[in-house]
Amino acid sequence: MLIYNVFGRYLGVKRVDDCWLVFRADLTEKKFSRLYDIVIPDNITEDEILGWLDDIFHEAATDRHHNIKRVE
């Protein structure tokens, strides 16, 4: 699973068959809950996910959490 810090919120992204699935990630307990309201198009490559998440969540940026980065 790919783990991203999205403006202070941890999200996991996993490829299953031909689809990207998105999860809320609790890194302390290594627990993941599926998020159904966030959709990553199937044709997005792994290298494009960071940009896609930035496009979706850019309004959540703050002075403290001003970027998105892959953490795992």
C-alpha positions in Angstrom: 0.0 0.0 0.0 1.2 3.5 -0.8 0.9 5.9 2.1 0.6 9.7 1.6 0.5 12.6 4.0 -2.2 14.7 2.4 -2.0 18.1 4.1 -1.8 16.4 7.5 -4.1 13.5 6.8 -2.8 10.1 6.1 -4.3 8.2 3.2 -3.4 4.8 1.8 -3.8 4.0 -1.9 -3.8 0.4 -3.1 -4.2 -1.1 -6.6 -6.6 -4.0 -6.7 -7.1 -5.6 -10.0 -7.5 -2.6 -12.3 -8.8 -0.1 -9.7 -7.3 2.2 -7.2 -8.8 2.0 -3.7 -8.3 4.7 -1.1 -8.1 4.2 2.7 -7.8 6.3 5.8 -4.5 5.3 7.4 -3.8 5.1 11.1 0.0 4.6 11.0 0.3 4.2 14.8 -1.9 1.1 14.8 -1.4 0.1 11.1 -5.1 0.2 10.6 -6.8 1.1 7.4 -10.5 2.1 6.7 -11.8 2.1 3.2 -12.9 5.5 1.9 -15.6 5.3 -0.7 -16.1 9.0 -1.5 -12.5 9.5 -2.8 -12.0 8.2 -6.3 -8.8 7.9 -8.2 -9.4 7.1 -11.9 -8.2 3.7 -13.0 -6.0 5.1 -15.7 -3.9 7.2 -13.3 -0.3 5.8 -12.9 1.4 5.4 -9.6 3.6 8.4 -10.4 0.5 10.6 -11.0 -1.3 9.8 -7.7 0.5 12.6 -5.8 -0.6 15.2 -8.3 -4.2 13.8 -8.4 -4.4 14.0 -4.6 -3.1 17.6 -4.7 -5.8 18.5 -7.2 -8.5 17.0 -5.1 -7.4 18.3 -1.6 -5.5 21.5 -2.3 -8.2 23.5 -0.4 -7.2 21.6 2.7 -3.7 23.1 2.7 -2.7 25.2 5.7 0.4 27.1 6.8 1.3 24.0 8.9 0.4 21.4 6.3 1.1 22.9 3.0 2.1 19.9 0.8 1.5 16.3 0.0 4.2 13.7 0.3 4.6 10.0 0.0 5.6 8.5 3.4 5.6 4.8 2.5 
